[in-house]
Amino acid sequence: MHLKGRNVLIEKIEKYYKEHEGKSLYFYPLAVLYLQNKEKEKAYQILLDGIKYYPRYTLALIKIAKILMDEKKYKAALAYLETVIQIQKNNEIALRDLAFVYEQLKDYERALGIYEKLIELEPNNEKIKSKIVEIAPLIKPKADKLEDLMDELQGENTAKQKKETLEDVLKIEDEDNVSVVGESVGEDIDVNNIPKLDLDSEEELTIEENAVESEEKDNQEQDEEEATVTLASLYENQGYIKDAIKTYKRVLEKEPDNAEAIESLKRLENMENNK
């Protein structure tokens, strides 16, 4: 579209937008036209105004994030992209941007997790495969994970040693013609009938219960919309105070020391109590 034609279209949409007191969904195409016209500040502001009324408008949230990414304000962009993923967990545009932002913040572990999710959605995407190969070596195992790995390896070695010791004992006893299973010395050993060592049944049950609980928790977390300060703020700006309060409370369940959530929750609860 030529500049003149674009300006005419902008004027028409601006007029319509103002007539509807800024509550029209036309705020998004208007923002896109502003960006094409290299009016980034106007685009950014109208997008912020628009999501006050439409906090779940993912295209607008992504566009805000892209503007912030252009300005290298990656942490600010992160909040909007994470909110999009909570609304649409398989939004590929948001996932790609989110992976890029994590890379810029040198959070390679999260970036790799996003790329692994993307490759599930796009199995034949060679660029994503290359990114996974590129990022994987940059991730350093955490100290607790190294300890768990060492414990696991030691456990495997211990089990192997016990097995080898048992086999050695049986071999010696077999050579000496000493009975293990039978009741009298001199009875031949039937190796196939040697009782197997039983696992601790209580420990086995605990492991199974923990696995079931973990799976149920994961499923529940996937079904619920993730609470973020950004999402709560969007609810508040739109006038959904009760939803904002609930969201802030959910944020504090996971992040009890989140100062912004604590302050905002207190302020909103006071507003509700003073009605």
C-alpha positions in Angstrom: 0.0 0.0 0.0 1.3 3.4 -0.9 2.0 6.0 1.8 -0.9 8.2 0.7 -3.4 5.4 0.6 -2.2 4.1 4.0 -2.6 7.6 5.5 -6.2 7.8 4.2 -7.0 4.4 5.7 -5.4 5.4 9.0 -7.6 8.5 9.1 -10.8 6.5 8.5 -9.9 3.9 11.2 -8.9 6.6 13.7 -12.2 8.3 13.2 -14.1 5.0 13.7 -12.0 4.2 16.7 -12.6 7.5 18.4 -16.3 7.3 17.8 -16.3 4.1 19.8 -14.4 5.6 22.6 -11.3 3.5 22.0 -13.2 0.3 22.8 -13.1 -1.1 19.3 -11.1 -4.1 18.1 -9.9 -1.9 15.3 -7.1 -0.8 17.7 -5.0 -3.7 16.4 -5.1 -3.1 12.7 -4.6 0.6 13.5 -1.5 -0.3 15.4 -0.2 -2.4 12.5 -0.7 0.6 10.1 1.1 2.9 12.5 4.0 0.5 12.6 4.1 0.3 8.8 4.1 4.1 8.8 7.1 4.0 11.2 5.1 5.5 14.1 6.2 3.0 16.7 5.3 5.1 19.8 1.7 5.6 18.6 1.4 1.9 17.8 2.7 0.9 21.2 0.4 3.2 23.0 -2.8 2.2 21.2 -1.9 -1.5 21.8 -1.6 -0.8 25.5 -4.9 1.0 25.5 -6.6 -1.8 23.5 -5.5 -4.7 25.8 -7.1 -2.9 28.8 -10.4 -3.8 27.2 -9.3 -7.0 25.5 -6.6 -8.6 27.8 -6.7 -11.9 26.1 -6.2 -10.6 22.5 -3.1 -12.6 21.8 -2.2 -10.9 18.5 -2.0 -7.6 20.4 0.1 -9.1 23.2 2.5 -10.5 20.7 2.8 -7.3 18.8 3.6 -5.4 22.1 6.3 -8.0 22.9 7.8 -7.6 19.4 8.0 -3.8 19.9 9.8 -4.3 23.2 12.1 -6.9 21.6 13.1 -4.4 19.0 14.0 -2.1 21.8 16.0 -4.9 23.5 13.7 -4.8 26.5 13.6 -8.5 26.8 12.4 -8.9 30.3 9.4 -6.7 29.6 8.6 -8.7 26.4 8.9 -11.9 28.4 5.9 -11.0 30.5 3.6 -10.5 27.5 4.8 -13.7 25.7 4.4 -15.9 28.8 0.9 -14.5 29.1 0.1 -15.5 25.5 1.4 -19.0 26.1 -0.9 -19.3 29.2 -3.9 -18.4 26.9 -2.8 -20.4 23.9 -0.1 -22.9 24.9 0.7 -23.9 21.3 0.8 -20.5 19.8 3.9 -21.0 17.5 4.6 -17.3 16.9 4.7 -16.6 20.7 6.8 -19.8 21.3 9.4 -18.8 18.7 9.6 -15.3 20.2 9.7 -16.7 23.7 12.6 -19.0 22.8 14.5 -16.1 21.3 14.0 -13.9 24.4 15.2 -16.7 26.7 18.3 -16.9 24.5 19.0 -13.2 24.8 18.6 -13.5 28.6 21.0 -16.4 28.5 18.4 -18.7 30.0 19.4 -21.5 27.7 17.6 -24.3 29.7 14.2 -22.6 29.2 15.1 -21.7 25.6 15.9 -25.4 24.9 12.6 -26.4 26.5 10.7 -24.1 24.1 12.5 -25.3 21.1 11.8 -28.9 22.1 8.1 -28.1 22.3 8.3 -26.4 18.9 9.9 -29.4 17.2 7.0 -31.5 18.5 4.7 -29.1 16.7 6.9 -28.8 13.6 8.9 -32.1 13.3 10.4 -31.3 10.0 11.6 -27.8 10.8 15.4 -27.8 10.2 16.0 -24.4 11.7 14.5 -25.5 15.0 16.6 -28.7 14.9 19.7 -26.6 14.4 18.8 -24.4 17.3 18.4 -27.4 19.6 21.9 -28.7 18.5 23.3 -25.2 19.1 21.8 -24.6 22.5 22.1 -28.0 24.2 25.9 -27.8 24.8 25.4 -24.4 26.5 23.4 -25.8 29.4 25.3 -26.7 32.5 23.8 -29.3 34.9 22.8 -27.8 38.2 24.5 -28.9 41.4 21.5 -30.8 42.7 21.0 -32.6 39.4 24.6 -33.6 39.4 24.2 -35.0 43.0 21.1 -36.9 41.9 23.0 -38.3 38.9 25.9 -39.4 41.1 23.5 -41.1 43.5 21.8 -42.8 40.6 25.1 -44.1 39.2 26.2 -45.2 42.7 22.9 -47.0 43.2 23.3 -48.8 39.8 26.9 -49.8 40.7 25.8 -51.0 44.2 23.0 -53.1 42.6 25.5 -54.5 40.1 28.0 -55.4 42.8 25.3 -57.1 44.9 24.3 -59.2 41.8 27.8 -60.1 41.1 28.4 -61.0 44.8 25.3 -63.2 44.8 26.4 -65.0 41.6 29.9 -65.6 43.1 28.4 -67.0 46.3 26.1 -69.3 44.4 29.0 -70.4 42.2 31.2 -71.2 45.2 28.4 -73.1 47.0 27.5 -75.0 43.9 31.1 -76.0 43.5 31.2 -77.1 47.2 28.0 -79.0 46.7 26.3 -77.0 49.5 22.5 -76.6 49.4 20.9 -73.2 49.4 17.4 -74.0 48.6 17.3 -77.7 49.7 17.2 -78.8 53.4 20.1 -81.1 53.4 23.8 -80.7 52.6 24.7 -82.5 49.4 21.4 -81.7 47.6 21.9 -80.3 44.1 21.0 -76.6 43.6 18.3 -75.8 41.1 19.4 -72.4 40.1 16.0 -71.7 38.4 14.2 -72.1 41.7 16.4 -69.8 43.8 14.0 -67.3 45.4 14.3 -63.8 44.0 15.2 -60.9 46.3 12.0 -59.1 47.1 11.9 -55.3 46.9 10.7 -53.4 50.0 6.9 -53.4 49.3 6.3 -50.3 51.3 9.0 -48.4 49.4 7.7 -49.7 46.1 4.2 -48.5 46.9 5.5 -45.0 47.9 7.3 -44.7 44.6 4.1 -45.6 42.7 2.0 -43.2 44.7 4.5 -40.4 44.2 4.5 -41.1 40.4 0.7 -41.0 40.3 0.5 -37.8 42.3 3.2 -36.1 40.1 1.3 -37.1 37.0 -2.0 -35.8 38.4 -0.3 -32.5 39.4 1.2 -32.1 36.0 -2.2 -32.6 34.3 -3.9 -30.2 36.6 -1.2 -27.5 36.0 -1.6 -28.0 32.2 -5.4 -27.5 32.5 -5.3 -24.4 34.6 -4.4 -21.0 33.2 -1.1 -19.8 34.6 -1.3 -16.8 36.8 1.0 -13.9 36.0 1.3 -10.4 37.3 0.8 -9.2 33.8 -2.5 -11.1 33.4 -3.7 -9.8 36.7 -2.9 -6.3 35.7 -4.8 -6.7 32.4 -7.8 -7.9 34.3 -7.6 -4.9 36.6 -7.3 -2.4 33.8 -10.3 -4.0 32.1 -12.3 -3.6 35.3 -12.5 -7.3 36.3 -11.3 -6.6 39.8 -12.4 -10.0 41.3 -10.6 -11.9 38.5 -7.5 -9.7 39.2 -7.6 -10.5 42.9 -7.9 -14.2 42.2 -5.0 -14.1 39.8 -2.7 -12.1 42.2 -3.5 -14.7 44.9 -2.5 -17.5 42.6 0.7 -15.7 41.8 1.5 -15.4 45.5 0.8 -19.1 46.0 3.8 -19.8 43.8 5.8 -16.6 44.6 5.0 -15.6 48.2 7.6 -12.8 48.1 6.4 -11.1 44.9 6.3 -7.5 46.0 4.3 -6.2 43.1 1.6 -8.9 43.6 1.5 -8.3 47.4 1.0 -4.5 46.9 -1.5 -4.8 44.1 -3.6 -7.5 46.0 -3.7 -5.4 49.1 -4.8 -2.3 47.1 -7.6 -4.2 45.3 -8.9 -5.9 48.4 -9.1 -2.5 50.1 -11.0 -1.2 47.1 -13.5 -4.1 47.3 -13.9 -3.7 51.1 -14.6 0.0 50.8 -17.4 -0.4 48.3 
